[in-house]
Amino acid sequence: MPKNWPQVILVGHPNVGKSQLFNLLTGKQVLVSNYPGTTVELTRGKAKLEGMEVEIIDSPGLYSLSALSPEEQVTRLLLLKKRPALVIQVMDARNIQRMLSLTLELKEAGLPLMLVLNMMDEAEASGLKIDSALLSRRLGTPVVCTALVARRGLKQLKRVAAAALRQKSDKSGDAYVIPTYSPSLANILNKTASCIKGCYGLSKVSIAATLFNPDPALLNTLKQKEGDSRALLSVLKSRPLPEEPLLLLAGARRRHADTLLKGIIKAPLREKESLADRISRFLLHPAGGLLGLALVMYFGFYRFVGGFGAGTLVELLEEGLFANLLAPRLNAWAELCLPWPWLRELLVMDYGILTLGFRYTFAIILPIMTTFFLFFSLIEDSGYLPRAAYLLNHLMEKIGLNGKAVIPLILGLGCGTLAVMVTRTLETRRERLHAALLLSLAVPCSAQLGLILALLAQSAGLGIWLGLVLFSFVGAALFGKFFWGNGEIPFCLEIPPLRLPRLGAILRKTGARLRWYLREILPLFVGISVLMWALRLSGLIDRIIMSVRLLVNSIGLPAETSLIFVFGFLRRDYGAAGLFDLTRSGLLNRGQVLIAAVVLTLFLPCVAQFIVLIREHGLGFAALVAGLTAAIAWMAGYFVYLLVSNPFLAQLLS
């Protein structure tokens, strides 16, 4: 994007509609989620505001410039390094009182600010009346009311933003002073600000306030311009304050926000409880919440993804379309038109690009991923995920994590690679390592989960598989708690209102995720087909089978299953598809299917996830994960082999 384009940064608390506004302004799709942590990295796009070309940046969720989380630190650093042409703060209109403290910080920072009161439709439905014109006069900042879901107020937003940009104010400073700071706090801030010599995007008083909670990136930026940030920190500590500085700052801003809002918000004397409120209260209750979670897991993952996606749709596409119609015609075409056997084997036959790579992608994996992404988008947009995180927080604390870790763990049921990246939203490195270990060991991706549910349905083997996976999950969690310790983990999570998801938004989001997934897996699946062709042509495939024959035989599996574990390392879903093929061909009995399903679930993370583990946490951690998962997978497989060797259990499984 041209450097002379004005830069507009979207900021605000999580779940207020920032990413939705970004999409509406730029036309570029990002994942608009109803839980914190989706916007982990900055997302950029270009837009036209009343004919003016601008760069739009969607920043991570921000509660305060004090930046207690990694996401907030990213946004703070972005604002610190370069003053944007305009900052648009998106706010939930029903929670102005809580969110206005951030507005005051941005004003104190001397940033060119515009305020968007979003979700006005929901605020009005609850009986709230907001005098946005009076709020604008008191703040000295443009205020626009919107309901972005219905595109209400979008034209006015663009018009007001363009007018603010045309003012071309390059002047930053301490234009806005918060009058409720105590004399001692104001004195320390001003004294520290007077020592700051460099030029920044934030005002000097604002920078002084951020130094009460500095992070390495902030200190490094200050060091580059100031020479030594230690002198600034020493000024802050020169005069002790009666309380924790961050609490003093927050309290002063909250008091001033209360003063500003007098006469602006009129609430009904008695707020009417809606059906959504009653359902929300039920889902947050320990008993009702667990019942709701059980229903979501049963009907969503087991019936819809496992039964409909991996059962009905896979059978329809894999047997009805590929096996009965396409594969015979492709093989016949190859016999007629391709005189070279090596080329026929590359394109069709058992391991061909068209008959294996495309079949696995479109007939086996795609229907499962489609049903998973549809279901996940539904519960995501409804606001259910944060409630599940709140409900499970107590249980997660028992294993050394907190409720926020539920979000990447559930995402891992879709794609483990993406989920490991989302662990960045967890506050501490210890939590991120802990969650990454669990994702690598005992959280099957949706294609793997769907196929295993389909293979083990109507059998006692499903209960054994589920029990072993849960046992491994708890064991790995306790290992992580012992290995990395169990420090205090603050649990702060935004609980958005329950909403009725919009079909269009669900379909758009599902489509975007499927496009991303197909871009990732299709080249890899084609590459695996080519690899299998080369291995067969060279005779190396037999050597691979022979090299691991003893290992697979030791857990009661035939040598042919060696390939599905090789497939599983290349892609977990590809390995599950291979197991599906072996089972359909009658090479495995019920007990062997159960053994292979357990080992494949607990086996090494796929190559893509392994690379992300190295990039995020280092080679040493990735090696630890590889060794641990391989050992646990074999031990679990051997345990199941002993179980199914029992005649009584073998009878139950048959």
N, C-alpha and C positions, 0 to 999 in steps of 0.2 A: 504494500500500500504506500502511496506517496507520503513523504515525510511532512509535507506542508498541510496535509489534511488535519482538521481539528480532531482532537481525541476526546471522546465522550466515554466516561467510565460509569457503569451501572454498579451500584453498591446497595447493600441492605441486609437485613437478617435473612436466614434461610426461610424458604417456603413463603415468600412474599410475591413472587412472580417475576423475578429478575430475568431468568432464562427465557420465560415466556415473552417478555418485552423484547429481549434480544432477538428472538425468532421473528417477532412481528416487525421489528425495525429493519432487520437485515435479510429476512427470507431464508436464513441459514438455519438448518435443523441442528439443535443440540438436545440432549436428553433433559426434558423438563420434568423433574422429579418432585414428589411431595414429601421429601424427607431431606434432612441436612446432608451435605457431603457430596452431592452430585457434581457440582462445579469445583472439582479439585484443582484443575489447571485453568489458566486464563483462556478464554475463548474470544477470538477476534472476528470481526466481520465489517463490511462496509454498508453504509446506508445513505439515503438522500433525505434530508430534512428541509422541506420547502425549497428544493432545488440545490441545496448545499450538500456537497459530498463530505461525509465524515467517517471516521473510524470508530466503531463501537466495541468496547471491551466489557465482557461479562465476567465480573470478578467473583471469587469465592465468597461464601456467606460471612457477614461481618456483624458482630454484636457491638464491638468497641475497638477503637484504635489502640487500646491497651494490649490487644492481640494475645489472648490466652491460648489459642489453638494455632496449628500450622497454617490452616486456611486463612485465618485472620492476619497472620504475619505476612502472607503473600500479598494480600490487599494493601496492608499498611506500607509495605516496601514499594509497591507500585505507585501509591500516592506520594510517597516520600521522595522518590527519585526524580519525578518530573510532574510539574503541575499541569493537569489536563485542562482542556478548554471548558469542559463542563462535567460536573459530577451529578448524576441523577440517582437520588436515593429513592428506592421503591419501598413502600411501607404498607403494612396491613392496616386498613382503615379502622378495623375493630380494636387494634392494639396500639393506637397512637401514643398513649401515655407511656407505655413501656419502651417504644421505639424512638421517641423524641430525644432521648439522651444521646443517641448516635448522631442525630441531626445537629445537636448543639456542639458535639465534638467536631463535626465537619465544618460548622460555621466558625468555631474557634480556630480551626486549622487554616482559615482564610481561603477556602476552596470555593470556586464558583459553583453554586449549588442550586439544584431544582428538586422539589419534593413531589413525589407521585403517591397519592393516596389510592392504593389499589384495593380491589375486593369491595368496592362501594356497594355493589348489589347485595352482598351478604351483610354488610353493616346496616344498610337500610332495612333489610328483612328482619334484623334483630331489633329494630326500633331506634337505632342511633341516628342523630342528626348532627352534622359537622359543618361549622361555619368556616369553610376553607379560605374565603376571602379575608376574614379576620386573622386567621392563622398566618396567612401570607404577609399581611401588614406587620404583625408583631415580630415575625422572623426576618422580614426584609428579604424574603426568598419566594420565587414563583412556586405556587402550589397547584397541582392539577389532580382532579378526581377521575379515577378510571375503574373499569371492570374489564380487565384485559382478556378474560376468558371469552367475553362477548364482543371484544374490540370496542367497547364503549369508552369514549374519551381519548381514543388513540390519535385522532386528527388534531384535537386541541393540544395534546402532548407534543406532537411534532411541531406544531406552530409555536408553542411557547419555548420549546428547546431551541428552535432556529432563532427566535428573537433573542434569547439569552446568549447564543453563540455570536450573533452579529454585534453585540456590545463590545466584544474583543477586549475584555478587561484582563490585562496581564499583571495586575497589581495584587500581590498577596501580602498578608500581614495579619495583625491581631485586631481586625476590624470588630470582631464580636467578643465581648468580655462577659464571662459568666459571673454575675454579681454575687452568687451565693458561696463562692470560695471563701474559706476562712482566711483571716489576715496572714496566718503563718503559712498556709498552703500557697496563697497567691504570692507571697514574698519569695518562697523557694522557687516557684515556677519562673517568676520574673528574673530572679538572680541567675538562674541557670540559662534562661533564654538570652540574657545579655552576654553570655560567654560564647554563644554560638555565632560563628563568623561566616560559614558557608551559605550557599543559596540552595534552597530545597523546595519541593512542592508543597510542604506543610509549613505553617507559621512556626516561629521559633518557640512560642509558648506551647504549642501543640507537641513539638519535638521534645521539649522538656518533660511534658506529661508522659510521653511514650517511654521515656527512659526509666520510669518507675517499674517497667516490665520489659527490659530489652531482650532481643534475641540476637544470635550471632550475625545474621545478615544485616540487621539494623546497625549494630556496633561497627561492622566492617564498612558500611556505607558512610557512617559518621567519621570513621578513622581516615578514610580517603580524603575527606574535605577539611576535617578539623585537625588532622595530624595525630591526635590522641583523644579518644573518647573517655579515657579514665578521669581526666580533669572535670568533665561535665558530671560524671557519676559522683565524684567526690563532693561537688557543690550540692547535689541533691541530698547527700547524706550529712552535710555539715550541720544542719539543724534538725533535730529529731521532731517527728510529728506525733501527736497524741494517739493516732490510730494508723492502721495499714493505709498507705497512700492511695491505693487503688479503691479502697472503700470510701475514703474521703472524696475522691474525684467523682465516683459514681453517686454518692449521696448528694453532693452539691448540684450535679447536673439534674438529678431526679427532682430536687426541690425547685429548681428553676423551671423545669418542664411543667411541674404542677401549677406554678404561677402563670406561665404562658397560656395554659390550656383553660384557665378559668373563663367560663362563658362561651367556649368554643364547642364543647361536646355536650349534647343533651341526650341523656339516656332515659329510657322508660323507667317509671318507678319500680315496676316489677317486670323483669325480662321474662318473656314467654319461653318456656323450654320446648325446643323443637324435637322432632323425631330423631334427627341426627345427634342431638345432644344426649338423648336417652340411650341411643345405641352406643355412643362413645363412652358413656359412663359404664354401661354393661361390659364393654370390651376392656376397660381399665380395671374392672373389679377382678380380684384374684380367681374366683370361681368362674364367673362369666367369661373372663378373658381366656382362661385355659380351654373352656368349651369352644369359644370362638376360634382359637388357634387350632384345636383338633379338627373342627369343621373345615377350616381353610386348608389344612394339610391333606385331609381326606378327599374332599371334593376337588380341590385345586391340583395338588400334585399327584395323588393316587388315581383319582377317577378321570380328570380331564387330561393331564399330561401323560400319565402312565397308561390309563385305559383307552381314552379316545385317541391321543396323539400317537403313542407307541404301539397301540393295539389296532384300532380300527383304521386310522389313516395309513399307517405303515403297511398293514396287510393289503389295503386297497391299492396303494401305489407300488409296493414292492412285488406283490404276487400278481395283482390284477393287471398292472401296467407294464412293469419291467420284465418280470419272469415269464408271463404268458404272451405278451405282445411284442415288446421292443427287443428283448434279448434274442429270441429265435430269429427275428427278421435281421437284426444286426449281424448275427453269426452267418446266416445264409448269404447276406450281401457280401460279407468278407470272403466267403468261400468262392463266390462268383467273380468278384472284382479284384481281389488281392492275391496274386499268385505266390507272394512271399510269406512263408509261415511265420517268420519273426515279426513281420508287420501286423499279421492277423493277431498274434498273441499280444502285441503292444496295444492294439485298439479294442479287441473284443476277447472272446474266450473267458477263462476263469479270472484272470487278473488284469484285463484290459482297461484302458482309460474310460471307455464308454460303458462297459458292462460291470466294472467294479467301482471306479472312482466316481462316475456320475451317478451310479445306482446308490452307492452309500450316501452321497451328498443329497440328492433330491428325493429319493424314495424312502430312506431310513432316517437320516439325521434331520432334514429340513422339516418334516411334519412335527417332529418332537420339539424342535427349537421354536417353531411357529406357535404351538400351543403353550409352551412355557412363556415366551415373551408376551403373548396375549394375556395370560393369567397374571404375570408379574406386573405388566403395565396397569392392569385393572386394580390390583391391591396397592400399587404404588400411587396411582392418581387418586385413589379413594382416601388416602391418609392413614391406611391401616398399618403400614410398616413401623412408624414411630411408636404406635401403641403396642405392637409386638415387642419392640425394643424395651419399652417401659415395663411391660409385663414380665419379661424374662430377665430384667436387670438383676434381681436377687439371685437367680440361678447362675447367671453368668459370673457374678462376683465370687461364687463358690469355686469357680475354676480359674480365677485370676483375671477375669475380664470384666467389662461392664456392658450394659444393654446396647450401647452403640455398636458393639462388635456383631450384633445380630444382623445388621444391614449387610456388611460384606459377606457374612456366612450364608445368608439367603441368596445374595447375588452369585455366590459360588455354585449354587444349584443350576445357574444358567451357564456361566463360563468361569472357571477357576482363574484363568489368566487375568480377566477383567477384575475379578474380586480381589486378587492380590494387590492390584493397583489401587483399588478403593480403600484398602487398609490404611492408606495415607491419612484418611480422615480421623483415625484414632489418635489420641493425644500423645502417647508416649511410644518410644521405640520398642520398649518391652511388650506393649500391647500389640504393636504391629507384627513383631516376630512371632508372638504367641498365636495370633489369628492366622498368619501365613502358614504356620505349621499345621493347624487344624484344617485349613483349606486344602493343603497338599495331601493330607492323609485320609481324612474321613468325610469329605464333602464331595459326593459324586456330581459331575455336571449333568445337566438335564437330559441330554441324549443318552448318556450312560445309565442314569437313574430310570428313565422311561423304558429303555430296552430291558433292563434287569427286572423291573416291575412286571413287564409283559411276560418275560420268560418264567418268572417264579410265581406268578399269580395262580390262585387256586391250588397252592401247595404249601405244606408246612415249611418248606425251604425259605419262603419269604420272611417268616418270623425269625428263623435262625440267621439269615443274612442281616436283617435289620438289627437284631440283638448284637451281633458281632461288630457291625459298623458303629452302633452307639457305644459299645464297650470300648472300641478303639478310640472313638472321639473323646470319651471321658478320660481314658488312660493317657492320651496325648495331651489333653488339657491339664491334667494333674502333673504330668512330666514338665510341661511348659511352666506351670506355676512354681514347681520346685526348682527348675533350672534357671529361670529368669527372675524369680522372686514374686512377691505379691504386694507391691506398693499401693498406696491409696490412689484410687482412680476416681476422680470427680465425674459425676454423671449429670450432664446438662444437655437436654435434648428438647428441641422445639416440637410441640405437639400441635400440628395443624388441625383445623376442623375437618370432620368427615365431609366428603363431598361425593356427589353422584358423578362418576367418571363420564367424560364425553367420548362417545364412540369414535368420532373423527380423530381426537387426540390420541386415543389408544391405538388406532390403526396406523396413524402417522409414526408414532413412536415404535410400534412393532416393526413396521416397514424399514425404518432407519436402522434398527438393531439387526434385522435380518440381512440387510445389505452389508452392514459391517461384518457380520458373521460369515456370510458367503464369500466376501472378499478375502477373509482370512483362511477359510477352510478349503475352498475349491482348488486353489493352486496347490495346496499341500496334499489334498487327496489325489489330484492328478499326479503330483510328484511321487506319491507313495506307489501308485499304480506303475509308474515308470521304473521305480526302484525294484518293485517285485518282479517286473518283467526282466530287468537286468540280472537280478539274483537268480531267477530261474534259467535264464539263458547261459549264465556262467557256471551254474551248478552250485553256487554259494548258498542257495536256500537250504539245500540238504545239509550242508555243514552247520548252518545256524541251528537247524532242528536237532542235529546230533549233539551240538555243544551244550544245549540246555535240556537234552532229553532226561538226564538223571534228575535234574531239579523238578521238572514237571511230573516225571514218573514217581518221585518221592511223595507227591501229594495226590497220587492216584489219577493223574490225567494222561491222556495219550500224547505222543510226541507232536501231533499236528497242532495242539493248542499252543505250542511255542510261539507261533506266528502272531497269535492274538495279543500276546504280551509285548512283542516287538511293536505291533500296531498301537497298543495302548500307550507306549512311551512316546511314539510319534504324535498320536492324538488319542485322548481317552475315549472319545466318542467313536473313533475308528476301530479301536480295540473292541468296544461293546458291539459294534456292527459285525465284526468278525466272529464274536461269540454267537451272535444271533444267527449268522450263516451256518456255523458248525452245528448248532442245535437243530436248525431246520433240516440239515442234511442227515441227521440221525447218528452223527459220530459220537455224541455224548449222551449218557443217560442222565436221569434227574439229579442223582447225587453229584456227578461230575459237573453238571451245569452250575449247581450251587457252589462247589469248590471254586470253579473258574470265576464265577460272579463275585465271590468274596475277595479272591486274590486280585482281580482286576480293579475292584473298587478301592482297595487299600494300596495298590501298586504305586510306582513312581509317578509323580506329576508329569504331564506331557511336556514335550520339548519347549513349547511356547511359554508355559507357566514356569518351567525351570529357568529359562532365560530371564524372565521378569524377576524371579527370586534372586538371581545373581545380581541383576541391575539394581534392585531395591535394597537388598540386604547383604550382598557380598557372596563370594564363592564359598567361604567357609560354612555359612548358614545353609546354602543350597546343598553342599555335600552332606551336612548333618541330616537334612531332610531326606535326601536320596537314600542314605544308609539306613535311617530309621524306618522309612516307609517300606523299603525292600525287605527288611528283617521282619517287620510286623506282618506284612502281606504273606510271607512264606509261613510264619508261625500260625497265622489264622487259617491259612489253607490246609496245613497239616492237621490242625485241630478239627476242622470240618471233615477231613478225610477219615480221621478216627471215628467221628460221629456216624458218618454214613456207612462205615464198615460194619456197624452194629445192625444185625438183621432186622430188629424191630423198627429202628429209625429208617432204614432203607425201605421198609414196607410203607411207612408213612409218606415218604417222598415219592414213591412210585405212583 
